[in-house]
């Protein structure tokens, strides 16, 4: 594979120092310019402040890069035509010399291949509402069912079917730990209303679970660390519920289907909450990146 590890990342992996993988779709497709570049730099600085090495992942000109320099980060943030790449898109992108930002599935796959064990993102993809009719499910789930990586996230986006997503994760054998919570987070909200089976309170407990995974030697699968957004930074639940109901009605009225549904709903939430949903999104991502770096440090100490 045409995979390039940045020198700093390569050295850290070789020396078993803490490394945190970061996806790049939030940079290219999730935030407005030029704020996206500022956020990308901020997230890498959060990782460094916790004593870990950031490894932002993207594909540029047919090469998968694990760790970006400033010029490459600027390309992802500002270049027109940057594609959105899931793990199924990696082979054609590399073969055809394309450039793209990596989703959860592509980032997890590349990071795991490079020996990186910890990955931070905002929210996972999942099972979409109305699955029985549309059978729309994110590629993230199946990929995580066969990839040994620890993913720190704020649950799944609330526009998805959260109970069905949790059931799918169970079927795929993906472990879920609530970090200082007994409720699965709802991305913008601290709680989706769904319980988690296991709760951990410290990064070292996550590292212990990771080590136990390796000791058991069972099927490769991910470990999800569900980290709720801070109470002061979550979206007002009443505002969230009202606007989401309106968004779902508008989606049905405009007959939006398939892959266009989630972007439509997220954009509707952002515009009809005066940006409050975006603020909650960024707060969740920052918290996840910080926790992932702490877990990477704890893992480095026991690995």
N, C-alpha and C positions, 0 to 999 in steps of 0.2 A: 504494500500500500504506500501511496505517496503521502506519508505522514511526517511532519516536521515538528520536533519538540524544541521550543525555545531553550537556549543554553541554560538559563536559570532553572527552568522546569526540569530539564534533563538531569542537572546536577542534584537537585533536591530529591528527585525520585531515586536516583542511584544511591544517595546517602540516607535515604529513608527519613528525610525531613518533611514537615507537613506541607501539603499542596492541596489547593482547592480548585476544582474545575468550575468554570462559569460559562453559561450558555451565552450566545450572542444574538439570539432573536430579539431579546428585549432591547438591544441596542439598535438593530437595523429596522425592526418592525413594531416594537412595542411602545416607543416613546417618540415625541416630536423632536425635530432638530431645532436648535443645537443642544437642547437639554440632554439628549441621549448620550452624547459624548461625555458631558460632565458627569452623568450618572455612571457610565462605564468606568471612568477614571476613579470615581468615588468608591465604587465597589471593590476595585482592586486595592485601593488604599486601606479599606476596612480589613481585608484579608491580611495585608502586610502589618497593620497595627496589632494584629493578634499573633504575629510571629510566623505566619505561613506565607507560602508563595502562591500568587494568583496564576491560574492557567485558563485564560479566556480562550474559547475554542471557536474557530471559524475556518471556512474553506476559501482560499484565495488563489485564483488562476490555476485551479486543478490540484492544489496542494492543501492537505488538511493540516492546519496549524494548531498546535496545543501550546498556548502562550503567545500573546501578540505584543509586538513593540508599539510605540506610539503612532508611527506611520500606519501600521496595519489596523490599529484600533480606529484611527481617523477614517480609513477606507470603509470599514464596516459601518461606521456611523454616518458617513456622508456620501458615499458613492451611489449613484443611481444604478438600478438593475441588480442589486444584491438580492439573491434568491433566498427563500426560506427552505431549509434542508432538514428533512427527517432522515432517519437512518437508512431508509430505502433509497434515498436520493444521493447518498454519498458516492456510490460506484459510478453512476453516470456523470455526476459533477466532476469527479476526479478524472474520468476518462475524457471528458469533453472540455476540460480546462475552465470550468465555470467557477464563479465566486458566489458564496452564500453564507448566511448566518445559520448556525446550528440550533435546532430545537432540543428539547429534553432528550428525546430518543437518540439523536445523532451525537449530542454531547456526551451522554452516558456511554455510548458504545466506544467512541474515540478515547475518552478519558480512561475507561477500564482497560482498553488495549494498551495504553501507555503506562499502566501501573498506578494510576491515580485512584484512590479509594473513596474520596469525599467530593461531593458535588452539591453546589447550592443553586437553587432556582426560586422563582416566585411561587407558582402553583403548577401542579401536574395537570396534564390532560387526563381525560377520563371518559366515562360512558355518557353519551349525550341524552338529554331528555327525549322521550319518545323512541327509545332504542328499538322497541318491538316493531315499529313501523319503518324506521330508517336504518337500523343496525349500524349506527355511526359511533365508533369507538376510537379513541386516540391510539396511535401506534406506540405511545409511551408505555402503555401498560404491558403489552406482550414483551416488548424489549426489556423492560425491567424485570420481567419474570425469568429472564435467562442471562442477566448481567449482574455480576457481583460488584455492586457499588452502593455507597450510602448516600441517599439523596435527602437533603434538608429542604423542606418546602412548607408553605402555609396551607397545606391541604390541596384541594382542587378548586378551580373557579366555581363560584356559586351558581353560575349559569348552567352547570352540568348536573347530572343525576348523581348526587353524592352517595346515597345508599347503594345504588347499583355499582358505582365505581369501587366502593369498599368491598362489595361482594366479589367483584372481578379480581381485585388484588388478592383476596383470600384464595380464590380458585387457582390463581397463578403462583401461589406460594410466596408472595411478597410480604415480608413482615412490616408491621406498622407500629411505631412507638410514638406516643404522645409526649412531647417535651414539656414537662411541668403542667400537663393538662390531662384530664380523663375524657376529653371530648375532641373529636376530629375537627380541626379548624375549617373555616369556610372562606379562606383566602382574604376577602375584604373584612370578614367577621371573625371574631375569636372562636366562635363555635358554629358548626353546621347543625348541631343538634344530634349528631350521631356519635356514639361512644367509641373509644378505642380500647382494645383488650389489655394493652401494656402501657405503663407510664414510667418514664425515666426523669430524673431530676438534675443530673449532672452530665457534662460531656464524657467523663470517664466511664459512666455507665453505658453510654452508646458504644464507646470503644470496646468495652467488655463484651457487648453483644456481637460486635463485629468479629472479635477474636473467637467467640464461641461458634459463630458461623463457620469460620475456617477450620476450627477443631473438629466440628461435626462432619465436615466434608460432604455435605449433601449437595443437591442440585444448586448450580449457580443461580442466585436471585438477588434482587436488591433489598436493601433495608431502608424503609421510609421513616424519616424523623419529621413528624408533623409539629411544626413550631408556630403557635398562634401569634398574630400581630399583637403588638402591645395594646393594652386596654385603652390608653389615651389616644391611640392612632387608628383604631378600627372605624369603619364606616358606620354611621348611625344605623342600627338594625331596622328601625321603622322606615327610614328613607330608603335603605337598600331594598326592603321587601316591596315597598310601593313602586319604586322605579323598575325593579326587575319584573314585576307583574305587568307593568305598562310595556316594557321592552318585549316580553314574550308575546303579548297581544299584537304589538306592532310587527313583530317578525311574522306571525301567522297572517296578518292582514296583507302584508307586502309579499307574501308567498316566498320568503327567503328560505332556502334549503341547503343541505349539504355543508360543505366547508365554509360557506359564507355565514352560517348561523352564529358561530361563536364571535367572530370579529364584529358582526352587527350588534350583538347584545353587549359586548364590552364597550363599544363606541357609544351606544345608547346610554349605558350607565355613566360613562365619563361625562358626556355632554349634559345629561339631565340631573347630575349631582353637582354641577358646577366644578368639576374636577376633583371632588372629594374622593371618588373611587380610585382615581389615579394616585392621589396622595397616600391612600391606604395601601395600594399596590406597592408603591416605592418603600413605604415603611416596612411592609412585610419582607420585601427583598433584602433590605439592609439588615434586618434582624436575622434572616436566614443565612446571609453571607457571614455575619459575625459568628453565629453559632457553628456554622460549618468549619470555620477556621479553628475554633476552639476544639471541635471534635477531631479535626485533622491533627492538632497538636497532641491531644490525648492518645490518638491512634498511633502516632509516631513514637510515643513513649512505650507502648506495649507491643508493637508489631515485631 
